[in-house]
């Protein structure tokens, strides 16, 4: 008997079959299109996402060769997935990396609303969250909100098609309207953002056994499975990925080197008096995930590869590895997203730049500085999340780079562990489903499914130099950030 874990990312849907002891049996992938009707818009067809889920589940079940005992889902977070009273899409989903609500967020920031909201949610609102998107829709596309019965997440959308239930888990419920300490929606937050009317559109937050529901007949037929098998709603992808990497205890850290960089630390308390930064997600049982999901990640590496005429990311890494001296590198601010940056600071106007270029700067130096700039972002995010860390686990497409993993170890001074396997989000969702199914702590399931890792230890000489450059990099950003608004006005 096997379970299938569905990991619905922004551009790829994956279904992975696992045996009862956690071994991967089969994998199916399908690409989904991200639509950009305007440069700052980022949308997806909700029906295309659902059909990709059905197709990959069917293929995975066929390849698995075992009876499917249950399903579990994890997915991209944030965004706004509107459905009507019949559970049908009202419009294309607006994604987490959409920038249309920039003016809304800027207004809230100048009014101090974002800071006030952080004191309750532990999260900094940005343009890709449902509150900002709903405010934009209310002004620009009110008919969509009028037709909507539910504001769902991607995970909520998939679960609704599988089970006929409209719900959120603690992770999706945390941001933007959740009180991080109570694990419930906050009427005060709805009032802060002027979205009191959204309360009727928010799905209930399911916990523990309520996260499980039977697969309905219509969905079972589309997937080629037996109706009635359990469907478990796991936390959204960044939490499930941390679990899949083996990080579930207080003080453990994980960095997802994916479309976004997402450094995250599990804590047993939250300090809402700090300078607002990042996202805090309630995990239940007095545990929280302090996360700094950036808007710039591996897309920056891909941009650099294209700009330098490399035919692969590996080719870019090889060029970077040939740089002779880290001391001679230019400094790179990697804020290339059209939506600016959201963590560890909120700056919708942020833009990227190189500094300290000379006639002696080589192609190799430029390539290496791209990896270094992203490593500095990781270091800063981890330092803000928790000052007491001993190791960090890395995963995602970028973690395949030995150069980058070693650089993160050198910059942070932390031992970096890279778990084996590529589907840590699906693995974490499966582990979560087994904890729900068996009614035992998550840590017990993790202990039963150990994971081999490759270890990268900080190099003392590089560590000293990296720390000096990191401090200079932050000072350069502080100076350069004063020009961001002016530069945006020229675009």
Secondary structure, 3 states (H helix, E strand, C coil): CEEEEEEECCCEEEEEEEECCCCEEEEEEEECCCECCCCCCCEECHHHHHHHHHHHHHHHHHHHCCCEEEEEEEECCCCEEEECCCCCECCCEECCCCCCCHHHHHHHHHCCHHHHHHHHHCCCCCCCCHHHHHHHHHHHCHHHHHHCCEEECHHHHHHHHHHCCCEECHHHHHCCCEECCCCEECHHHHHHCCCHHHHHHECEECCHHHHEEECCHHHHHHHCCCCCCEEEECCCHHHHHHHHCCCCCCCCEEEEECCCEEEEEEECCCCCCCCCCCEEEEEECCEEEEEEECCCCHHHHHHHHHHCCCCCHHHHHHHHHCCCCHHHCCEEECCCCCCCECCCCCECCCCCEEECCCCCCCHHHHHHHHHHHHHHHHHHHHHHHCCCCCEEEEECHHHHCHHHHHHHHHHHCCEEEEECCCCHHHHHHHHHHHHHHHCCCHHHHHHHCCCCEEEECCCHHHHHHHHHHHHHHHHHHHHHHHHHHHHHHCC
